């Protein structure tokens, strides 16, 4: 099901690839009418990206399918007079415009914020970029990999021997998209209250650093330079990933009582009063030795078996699993996070995508309409704007749509 939390809100999604489309997808799942504005013939670059070459060849790449359900697609050539005419009408009828061009691109196309605000004083305009629209780095090209490196994320990922390492998914794009969606919904509250629009400038680099609050505070407040610690938790021990007789097990015994209970379950009570491990600070100073002692006992059973044993003890622990295993878990099935939507280009006529991570009024929120084919809703949307068949034919002849 979808939800009506943003019902009546029209969003112009002038974005490509991940950060911007991800923001638009969250708004669409919340009930907004999200109109994806794409370049004729090519569209969002993500249409050509993903692990399935056939879908990419059909301009429905896996990367596009992942975050564009519940949207409508209209093609508009912003470099043509007719396309600019259409875009101006779209802006006049919208509540939100979100774009992730490099700063200045939309302005060079003839639509600076000042003009957009004159067209629609209520407009919430959100620009998502790698570094924001101000500052010495504003014009640099930004991809997730680049921002991961410049934010310091890679410097604290891995071990001292393997760092810097990239996080295994586009974390900066994702945080940037979430930050944009949050800012947009906040601005919509003011828009509804006062009729005033807003200019929102979202930086992926800023979002990445703010997401690292605990790590950044080690430097800003404690004066310590953050360093890679592999799977260890700098604030506590034993807290990390441990080898078992079969598989890896995450244990987060951050409290004294959790450490003591873990020792009892492993039948290693002598470790509780060992002067090397008696207090949290003792254990942090001797974490490698403690790890070796615990793993001697953990070798007796598999990660799955230890998970079952520790489940009711109050010791936070769980096996480390693959993405397919996580998606197939009973918990994810119960939450109905994964849903199927129709897609004529896909084998079997449907694709599986993720819904919203938040349940609304006790129910899961999932898309009910598939990711659109390129320009699928162009005539429908132009008709809503007041264009007739003759007008639409003229715009096509001018390559404006």
C-alpha positions in Angstrom: 0.0 0.0 0.0 1.0 3.6 -0.4 0.1 6.3 2.2 -1.6 9.7 2.0 0.8 11.6 4.2 1.9 13.7 1.2 -1.3 13.4 -0.7 -1.9 16.6 -2.8 1.8 17.4 -3.0 3.3 17.5 -6.6 7.0 17.0 -6.9 9.1 17.7 -10.0 11.9 15.1 -9.9 14.7 16.5 -12.2 17.3 14.1 -11.0 19.6 11.4 -12.2 21.3 8.2 -11.0 20.9 7.8 -7.1 20.9 10.7 -4.6 18.2 12.7 -6.2 16.0 9.8 -7.4 16.3 8.2 -3.9 14.9 11.4 -2.4 12.1 11.5 -4.9 11.3 7.8 -4.2 10.9 8.4 -0.5 8.4 11.3 -1.3 6.5 9.1 -3.8 6.1 6.4 -1.2 4.8 8.9 1.2 2.0 9.8 -1.2 3.4 12.6 -3.3 2.7 12.8 -7.0 6.3 12.6 -8.3 6.8 13.7 -11.9 10.1 12.5 -13.2 11.4 15.0 -15.8 13.8 13.3 -18.2 15.8 14.2 -21.3 14.1 12.9 -24.5 15.6 9.7 -25.9 18.2 9.2 -23.1 16.5 9.9 -19.8 18.0 9.2 -16.4 21.5 7.6 -16.7 20.4 5.0 -14.3 18.2 3.5 -17.0 21.5 2.1 -18.5 23.0 0.9 -15.2 22.7 -2.3 -13.3 23.5 -6.0 -13.3 21.0 -7.1 -16.0 22.3 -6.0 -19.5 18.9 -6.8 -21.1 17.1 -4.4 -18.8 19.7 -1.8 -19.3 19.3 -2.1 -23.1 15.6 -1.5 -22.7 16.3 1.7 -20.6 15.0 0.0 -17.5 18.3 -0.7 -15.8 18.3 -2.3 -12.4 19.6 0.8 -10.8 16.7 2.8 -12.2 14.1 0.2 -11.2 15.3 0.3 -7.6 14.1 3.9 -6.8 11.7 5.1 -9.4 8.5 3.1 -8.8 5.4 5.2 -8.1 6.6 8.0 -10.3 5.4 9.4 -13.7 7.8 10.1 -16.5 7.6 13.1 -18.8 10.3 14.0 -21.4 11.2 17.6 -21.7 14.1 19.2 -23.7 15.1 22.1 -21.4 17.4 23.4 -24.2 14.5 24.1 -26.5 12.0 27.0 -26.3 9.1 24.6 -26.3 10.6 22.5 -23.6 11.2 25.6 -21.5 7.6 26.6 -22.0 6.5 23.2 -20.7 8.9 23.3 -17.8 7.7 26.7 -16.7 4.1 25.4 -16.6 5.2 22.4 -14.7 6.9 24.6 -12.1 3.8 26.8 -11.8 1.7 23.8 -10.9 4.2 22.1 -8.5 4.9 22.2 -4.8 8.5 20.9 -5.0 11.3 20.8 -7.5 14.3 18.6 -6.7 17.4 18.4 -8.9 20.9 17.1 -8.7 22.7 18.8 -11.5 26.1 20.3 -10.8 25.6 23.7 -9.2 24.7 26.4 -11.8 23.4 24.0 -14.5 19.8 24.9 -14.1 20.6 28.6 -13.9 22.5 28.3 -17.2 19.5 26.7 -18.7 17.6 29.9 -17.9 16.0 28.9 -14.6 17.8 30.4 -11.6 16.1 30.3 -8.2 15.0 33.9 -8.6 13.0 33.0 -11.8 11.6 29.9 -10.3 10.4 31.8 -7.3 8.7 34.4 -9.5 6.9 31.6 -11.4 5.8 30.0 -8.2 6.3 31.8 -4.9 5.2 28.6 -3.0 7.9 26.4 -4.6 10.2 24.3 -2.4 13.3 24.0 -4.5 15.9 21.5 -3.4 19.3 21.2 -5.1 21.3 18.1 -4.3 24.9 18.1 -5.2 28.2 16.7 -4.0 29.5 19.7 -2.2 26.6 22.2 -2.1 26.1 25.3 -4.2 28.7 27.4 -2.3 32.4 27.1 -1.4 35.6 26.3 -3.3 34.5 22.8 -4.2 31.0 23.6 -5.5 31.9 23.0 -9.2 33.7 19.7 -8.7 32.1 16.6 -10.2 30.9 14.3 -7.4 30.3 10.6 -7.3 29.7 8.5 -4.2 33.2 7.1 -4.4 34.7 10.6 -4.5 32.6 11.8 -1.6 33.4 8.8 0.5 37.1 9.6 0.1 36.8 13.3 0.8 34.5 12.8 3.9 36.9 10.6 5.7 34.6 7.6 5.6 37.1 5.5 3.7 39.9 6.4 6.2 38.0 4.7 9.0 36.8 1.7 7.1 38.8 -1.5 7.1 41.8 -2.4 9.2 44.9 -0.4 9.7 46.5 -2.6 7.0 43.6 -2.4 4.5 42.2 1.1 4.9 41.2 3.2 3.1 38.3 1.1 1.9 35.0 2.1 0.2 31.8 1.2 2.1 30.2 -1.6 0.1 27.2 0.5 -1.1 26.7 4.1 -2.2 26.4 5.4 1.4 27.0 9.1 0.6 24.4 9.1 -2.2 21.9 7.4 0.1 22.5 9.8 3.0 22.3 12.8 0.7 19.0 11.6 -0.7 17.6 11.0 2.8 18.8 14.5 3.9 17.1 16.1 0.9 13.8 14.2 1.5 13.8 15.3 5.2 14.5 18.9 4.3 11.8 18.9 1.7 9.1 17.6 4.0 10.2 20.1 6.6 9.9 23.0 4.1 6.5 21.7 3.1 5.2 22.2 6.6 6.1 25.8 6.5 4.7 26.1 3.0 1.4 24.8 4.2 1.4 27.1 7.2 2.6 30.4 5.5 2.5 29.9 1.8 6.2 30.6 1.6 8.5 28.5 -0.5 12.1 27.6 0.3 15.6 27.2 -1.3 17.3 24.0 0.0 20.9 23.4 -0.7 21.8 19.7 0.2 25.5 18.7 0.1 26.4 15.0 0.0 29.7 15.8 1.7 27.9 17.6 4.5 25.4 14.7 4.8 28.2 12.2 5.0 30.1 14.0 7.7 26.9 14.6 9.8 26.1 10.8 9.5 29.5 10.2 11.1 28.6 12.0 14.3 30.3 9.7 16.8 33.4 9.3 14.7 33.7 13.1 14.0 33.1 13.9 17.7 36.2 11.9 18.6 38.2 14.5 16.8 36.1 17.7 17.5 35.5 17.0 21.2 38.1 14.5 22.3 40.9 15.6 20.0 41.6 12.1 18.8 42.1 11.3 15.1 39.6 8.6 14.1 41.3 5.4 12.8 40.1 2.2 11.1 39.3 -0.6 13.6 37.9 -3.2 11.2 34.8 -4.7 12.9 35.7 -3.5 16.4 33.7 -1.0 18.4 36.0 1.7 19.7 33.7 2.4 22.7 33.6 -1.1 24.1 34.8 -4.7 24.2 34.0 -7.4 23.4 32.0 -5.7 20.7 32.7 -6.7 17.1 32.7 -9.7 14.8 34.0 -13.0 16.1 34.9 -16.3 14.3 32.9 -19.4 15.4 33.1 -23.0 14.4 31.1 -22.1 11.3 30.5 -18.5 10.3 31.0 -15.0 11.8 29.0 -13.8 14.8 28.5 -10.2 15.8 28.6 -9.7 19.5 27.9 -6.3 21.2 28.5 -6.9 24.9 28.7 -3.2 25.6 27.5 -3.3 29.2 29.3 -5.0 32.2 26.4 -7.3 32.8 26.3 -8.4 29.2 30.0 -9.2 29.3 29.6 -11.2 32.5 26.6 -13.1 31.0 28.5 -13.9 27.9 31.4 -15.4 29.9 28.9 -17.5 31.8 27.2 -18.8 28.6 30.7 -19.7 27.2 31.6 -21.3 30.5 34.5 -18.9 30.9 33.6 -17.3 34.2 37.3 -16.9 35.0 37.5 -14.1 32.5 35.1 -11.9 34.6 37.6 -11.3 37.3 40.7 -11.5 35.1 42.5 -8.1 35.8 42.9 -7.7 32.1 39.1 -7.7 31.5 37.5 -6.6 34.8 36.3 -3.2 33.6 35.2 -1.7 30.3 38.5 0.2 30.0 40.5 -2.9 30.9 38.8 -4.8 28.1 39.3 -2.0 25.6 43.0 -2.0 26.3 43.2 -5.8 25.9 40.6 -6.3 23.3 42.8 -8.5 21.1 43.7 -10.9 23.9 40.0 -11.0 25.0 39.0 -11.8 21.4 41.4 -14.8 21.3 40.1 -16.1 24.6 36.4 -15.8 23.5 37.0 -17.3 20.1 38.6 -20.4 21.7 35.1 -21.2 23.2 33.1 -19.9 20.2 34.8 -22.5 18.0 32.7 -25.2 19.7 29.5 -24.2 17.8 28.4 -22.4 14.6 27.3 -18.8 14.5 23.7 -19.9 14.0 23.8 -22.2 17.1 25.4 -19.4 19.2 22.7 -17.1 18.0 20.0 -19.4 19.3 21.8 -19.9 22.7 22.4 -16.1 23.2 19.0 -15.0 22.1 17.4 -15.0 25.5 20.4 -14.1 27.6 20.4 -10.3 27.1 23.7 -10.4 25.2 23.2 -8.7 21.8 24.4 -11.1 19.1 23.5 -12.3 15.6 25.2 -14.0 12.7 26.8 -12.1 9.8 24.8 -12.9 6.7 24.7 -12.2 3.0 22.3 -9.7 1.3 20.1 -12.6 -0.1 19.9 -14.2 3.3 18.9 -10.9 4.9 16.2 -10.3 2.3 14.9 -13.8 2.8 14.6 -13.5 6.6 11.3 -14.1 8.4 11.6 -10.6 9.9 11.9 -8.8 6.5 9.1 -11.0 5.1 6.9 -10.1 8.1 7.6 -6.4 7.6 6.7 -6.7 3.9 9.7 -4.6 3.0 10.1 -6.3 -0.4 7.2 -6.0 -2.8 6.5 -6.9 -6.4 5.3 -4.4 -9.0 4.3 -4.9 -12.6 7.0 -4.2 -15.2 6.4 -5.2 -18.8 10.2 -5.2 -19.5 11.0 -7.8 -16.8 11.0 -11.5 -17.1 7.7 -12.7 -15.6 6.2 -9.2 -15.9 7.2 -7.9 -12.5 10.2 -6.7 -10.5 10.8 -6.8 -6.7 11.7 -3.5 -5.1 12.1 -2.1 -1.6 9.4 -0.1 0.1 9.6 2.4 2.9 11.5 1.5 6.1 8.7 3.1 8.2 5.2 1.6 8.7 2.4 4.1 8.7 -0.6 3.5 10.9 0.5 0.0 11.4 0.9 -0.9 7.8 3.8 -1.2 5.4 4.3 1.4 2.7 5.1 0.0 -0.7 4.8 1.2 -4.3 1.7 0.2 -6.3 2.8 1.4 -9.7 5.9 0.3 -11.6 9.0 2.4 -12.6 7.9 4.2 -15.7 9.2 3.7 -19.2 10.9 6.8 -20.6 8.3 9.4 -21.3 5.4 7.0 -20.5 3.3 9.8 -19.0 4.3 12.7 -21.3 0.9 13.1 -23.0 -1.0 12.5 -19.8 0.9 15.2 -17.9 0.8 17.7 -20.8 -3.0 17.2 -21.0 -3.2 18.0 -17.3 -1.3 21.2 -18.0 -3.9 22.2 -20.6 -2.1 21.2 -23.8 -4.3 19.7 -26.6 -3.4 17.1 -29.3 -2.3 19.8 -31.7 -0.1 21.5 -29.1 1.5 18.1 -28.2 2.1 17.3 -31.8 3.8 20.7 -32.3 6.1 20.1 -29.3 7.1 16.7 -30.6 7.9 18.2 -34.0 10.1 20.8 -32.3 11.9 18.0 -30.3 10.7 19.8 -27.2 9.4 16.6 -25.6 
